[in-house]
């Protein structure tokens, strides 16, 4: 049941809205004098001060209408129901929505081979300029999982070279060989990774430059 005392603590409580609350509580028309007496019972203001405030608040505004000396609520006015909610006299008609976020996919371990999709995502703004040719080459070769001519490695890196932070880089096969032992040339002068180096591909992607 609506209670005027509860409405008096609402953020939207004022003389006019509390008259609406009093009418909701009473369930029938009231005179301003009756409403003022109810205000006094609820501890809102003395009857005299409440009556003066009620007269000043232009009480005959929708959803309240005047019938002689009495004031009543229009049950067909949507504002009546809205004021009931704003004054805390009724719960919301719909439960609040709850945002459910899916769990993020598991982070692959450093030993998981890279994929071309991994590189496309990581390099969507270009290959960072702080990356060495060796690091770029190891990641490309690890993603493809096969020997590649140096020019093909450069071409793949060049696809991501449109961002401001990127640059196409030619792999330094000598440096790669010294650091990872992959600088053994396959047929057709292709670069390939040995197994120990391939396991480092994921770490090369995630490590700081």
C-alpha positions as CSV (number, residue, x, y, z in Angstrom):
1,X,0.0,0.0,0.0
2,X,1.4,3.5,-0.8
3,X,2.5,5.4,2.2
4,X,3.1,9.2,2.3
5,X,5.9,8.8,4.7
6,X,7.8,6.7,2.2
7,X,7.3,9.2,-0.6
8,X,8.5,12.0,1.6
9,X,12.1,10.6,1.4
10,X,12.1,10.3,-2.4
11,X,14.5,12.4,-4.5
12,X,11.5,13.8,-6.5
13,X,9.4,14.7,-3.4
14,X,7.9,18.2,-3.4
15,X,4.5,19.6,-2.4
16,X,2.8,18.7,-5.6
17,X,4.2,15.2,-5.9
18,X,3.4,14.5,-2.2
19,X,-0.2,15.5,-2.9
20,X,-0.2,12.8,-5.6
21,X,1.2,10.4,-3.0
22,X,-1.5,11.3,-0.5
23,X,-4.2,10.7,-3.1
24,X,-2.7,7.4,-4.1
25,X,-2.6,6.4,-0.4
26,X,-6.2,7.6,0.2
27,X,-7.6,6.1,-3.0
28,X,-10.3,8.7,-3.3
29,X,-10.6,12.5,-3.7
30,X,-9.4,14.8,-1.0
31,X,-9.7,18.5,-0.1
32,X,-6.5,20.5,0.3
33,X,-7.3,20.8,4.0
34,X,-7.5,17.0,4.3
35,X,-4.2,16.7,2.5
36,X,-2.6,19.2,4.7
37,X,-3.7,17.3,7.8
38,X,-2.2,14.2,6.3
39,X,1.0,16.0,5.7
40,X,1.1,17.0,9.4
41,X,0.5,13.4,10.5
42,X,3.4,12.3,8.3
43,X,5.7,14.9,9.9
44,X,6.3,16.8,6.7
45,X,5.0,20.2,7.8
46,X,2.5,21.7,10.1
47,X,-1.1,21.7,8.8
48,X,-1.1,25.4,8.3
49,X,2.2,25.5,6.4
50,X,1.3,22.5,4.4
51,X,-2.0,24.0,3.3
52,X,-0.3,27.2,2.2
53,X,2.2,25.2,0.2
54,X,-0.5,23.1,-1.4
55,X,-2.4,26.2,-2.5
56,X,0.7,27.7,-4.1
57,X,1.8,24.6,-6.0
58,X,-1.0,24.8,-8.6
59,X,-2.5,21.4,-7.5
60,X,-5.0,21.1,-10.4
61,X,-2.4,19.9,-12.9
62,X,-2.4,16.5,-14.6
63,X,-2.6,13.9,-13.4
64,X,-4.5,15.7,-10.6
65,X,-7.8,17.3,-11.5
66,X,-10.2,19.4,-9.4
67,X,-13.9,18.5,-8.8
68,X,-15.4,21.3,-6.7
69,X,-13.4,21.6,-3.5
70,X,-11.9,18.1,-3.9
71,X,-8.9,16.9,-5.8
72,X,-8.5,13.5,-7.4
73,X,-6.2,11.5,-9.6
74,X,-7.0,10.7,-13.2
75,X,-6.5,6.9,-13.3
76,X,-6.1,6.9,-17.1
77,X,-3.2,9.4,-17.0
78,X,0.1,7.6,-17.5
79,X,1.7,10.3,-15.2
80,X,-0.1,8.8,-12.3
81,X,1.7,5.5,-12.6
82,X,5.0,7.2,-13.4
83,X,4.8,9.4,-10.3
84,X,4.1,6.3,-8.2
85,X,7.4,4.8,-9.5
86,X,9.4,8.1,-9.0
87,X,8.2,8.4,-5.4
88,X,9.2,4.8,-4.6
89,X,5.6,3.7,-4.1
90,X,5.7,0.9,-6.6
91,X,8.6,-1.3,-8.0
92,X,9.7,-1.1,-11.6
93,X,7.6,-3.0,-14.0
94,X,10.6,-4.7,-15.6
95,X,13.6,-6.1,-13.9
96,X,16.8,-4.3,-14.6
97,X,18.9,-5.7,-17.4
98,X,22.1,-7.6,-16.4
99,X,25.1,-7.4,-18.7
100,X,26.6,-10.8,-19.1
101,X,30.1,-10.8,-20.5
102,X,31.4,-14.0,-22.0
103,X,34.5,-15.5,-20.5
104,X,37.6,-14.5,-22.5
105,X,39.2,-17.2,-24.5
106,X,42.1,-18.9,-22.8
107,X,45.5,-17.4,-23.5
108,X,47.6,-19.8,-25.5
109,X,50.9,-20.9,-24.0
110,X,54.2,-19.7,-25.4
111,X,54.7,-23.2,-26.9
112,X,51.6,-23.0,-29.0
113,X,52.5,-22.3,-32.6
114,X,51.4,-19.0,-34.0
115,X,48.8,-18.7,-36.7
116,X,48.4,-16.3,-39.6
117,X,45.3,-15.0,-37.9
118,X,47.4,-14.2,-34.8
119,X,49.7,-12.1,-36.9
120,X,46.9,-10.3,-38.7
121,X,45.3,-9.4,-35.3
122,X,48.6,-8.4,-33.7
123,X,49.8,-6.4,-36.7
124,X,46.5,-4.8,-37.7
125,X,48.2,-1.4,-37.2
126,X,51.4,-2.5,-38.7
127,X,54.6,-4.2,-37.5
128,X,56.0,-2.1,-34.7
129,X,59.1,-0.1,-35.7
130,X,60.9,-1.3,-32.6
131,X,60.8,-4.9,-33.7
132,X,64.0,-6.4,-35.2
133,X,64.0,-8.1,-38.6
134,X,64.9,-11.3,-36.7
135,X,61.8,-11.1,-34.5
136,X,59.5,-10.4,-37.4
137,X,60.9,-13.3,-39.5
138,X,60.6,-15.8,-36.6
139,X,57.0,-14.9,-36.1
140,X,56.1,-15.2,-39.8
141,X,57.9,-18.5,-40.3
142,X,56.3,-19.9,-37.1
143,X,52.8,-18.9,-38.3
144,X,53.3,-20.5,-41.7
145,X,55.0,-23.6,-40.3
146,X,57.2,-24.0,-43.4
147,X,60.2,-22.7,-45.2
148,X,59.7,-19.4,-47.0
149,X,61.8,-17.3,-49.3
150,X,63.0,-14.1,-47.6
151,X,61.0,-12.0,-50.1
152,X,57.8,-13.8,-49.1
153,X,58.5,-13.0,-45.4
154,X,59.0,-9.4,-46.3
155,X,55.9,-9.4,-48.4
156,X,53.8,-10.7,-45.5
157,X,55.2,-8.1,-43.2
158,X,54.6,-5.4,-45.8
159,X,50.9,-6.2,-45.8
160,X,50.8,-4.8,-42.3
161,X,53.1,-1.9,-43.2
162,X,50.4,0.7,-43.8
163,X,50.1,1.9,-40.2
164,X,52.2,4.9,-38.9
165,X,54.0,2.7,-36.5
166,X,55.1,0.1,-39.1
167,X,57.8,-0.4,-41.6
168,X,58.5,-3.3,-44.0
169,X,61.5,-5.2,-42.8
170,X,63.8,-7.6,-44.6
171,X,64.8,-10.5,-42.3
172,X,68.4,-10.5,-41.3
173,X,69.1,-14.2,-41.9
174,X,72.5,-14.0,-40.3
175,X,71.1,-12.5,-37.1
176,X,68.3,-15.1,-37.0
177,X,70.8,-17.9,-37.3
178,X,73.0,-16.6,-34.5
179,X,70.1,-16.1,-32.1
180,X,67.7,-19.0,-33.0
181,X,69.7,-21.4,-35.1
182,X,67.3,-21.3,-38.0
183,X,69.6,-19.8,-40.6
184,X,69.9,-22.9,-42.5
185,X,68.7,-22.4,-46.1
186,X,66.2,-24.8,-47.5
187,X,65.7,-25.6,-51.2
188,X,65.4,-22.5,-53.3
189,X,67.1,-20.3,-50.8
190,X,64.3,-20.4,-48.3
191,X,64.4,-19.7,-44.6
192,X,63.2,-22.3,-42.3
193,X,62.9,-22.6,-38.5
194,X,64.4,-25.5,-36.5
195,X,62.2,-27.0,-33.8
196,X,63.9,-25.1,-30.9
197,X,63.4,-21.8,-32.7
198,X,59.7,-22.6,-33.6
199,X,58.9,-23.0,-30.0
200,X,60.1,-19.4,-29.4
201,X,57.6,-17.9,-31.9
202,X,54.9,-17.2,-29.3
203,X,57.4,-15.7,-26.9
204,X,58.7,-13.4,-29.6
205,X,55.1,-12.2,-30.2
206,X,54.5,-11.5,-26.5
207,X,57.9,-10.3,-25.2
208,X,58.7,-6.7,-24.9
209,X,60.7,-5.2,-27.7
